[in-house]
Each structure stands twice: as structure tokens, then as C-alpha cells.
Amino acid sequence: MRTKVLFLCTGNSARSQMAEALLRYYAGDEFEVYSAGLEPKSIHPLTVQVMQEIGLDLSGQHSKSVAEYLGKIHFGHVVTLCSDADERCPIFPGVSQRLHWPFEDPAAFEGTEGARLDKFRQVRGQIDKKIRAWLEAEGLVLPPRQSAEG
């Protein structure tokens, strides 16, 4: 049975969606991957765009509330991706590892369209690097592919 991993942030519109797609790509045979938000919003269009740039299609994903999973799914790992989610994260009984990987919210970044796109790429790259390092520390062999650092 694959270990279940939940990525949690406030809106489930950018960071947690990226993390879900990246972990599923790198280790979907090892982990059953989920994402959720404390206050879910629709997936940000730039999230979809920057993930398509690296060949990951988010068309099957949608924003979900953490309430959909509470008491229904046992997670081996819960990873919070922002301080708000870390502070407000509900208690998931039986979680073997709770991790906090804070990343800047690219959806909150203000600037030109080009600058905003660059911010999404930067955060995507940071999440990619963190997931790859975590998987390597867990002793998993990653599939050959250029990383999504950008």
C-alpha cells in the first residue's frame, strides 16, 4: 500500500497544487498524493501555465477543502506549505510525519504579467528542489528528467 501524502496551504490554488503534481510525477508509484486548502480558491491560471511548461497537466486537479479529508483518509505525511496552514493545520490522527516547507505565495505577488509569471516559475522551482531533496533523503531514486527549477 502506498503512503498517503497531503500538501496543505491556505488556498490550494498554487503551491499545494504544484507540490501535488510534482510528487505524483516523481514518486506516484510510492505515494498517493493529495492537496487541499484551508480556504480553497480555484486553481490560479498561472499555476496551470507554469506546470504545463514542464510537461505536467493539471486538468484533472481541482481545489479541495481540507475538510474533505478530515477523519476520512489516514495520511502518513502532512506537509504545510505556508505559515498560515502550519499554524491552523487541523490534527490528523496517526500522521507519522508532519513537515513544514514554507514557500512564498506566488498568487499574492503583484507586478507585471511577466514578473508574476517569473514568480510562479521561481516558486515552482523551489518546490521541485525541495521535493527532490526529500525523496532523495528518503532513499528513493528519481526518474530522469530535468528539474523544474526556474
MORA-V544444 format. One record per helix or strand. SS is the DSSP state (2 for helix, 1 for strand). FROM is the first residue (numbers start at 1). TO is the last residue. Records with the same first field share a line. If there is no record, write none. Layout:
# MORA-V544444
SS: FROM-TO ; FROM-TO
This chain:
# MORA-V544444
1: 3-9 ; 31-37 ; 65-65 ; 77-80 ; 97-100
2: 15-27 ; 45-53 ; 66-68 ; 83-88 ; 106-108 ; 113-137
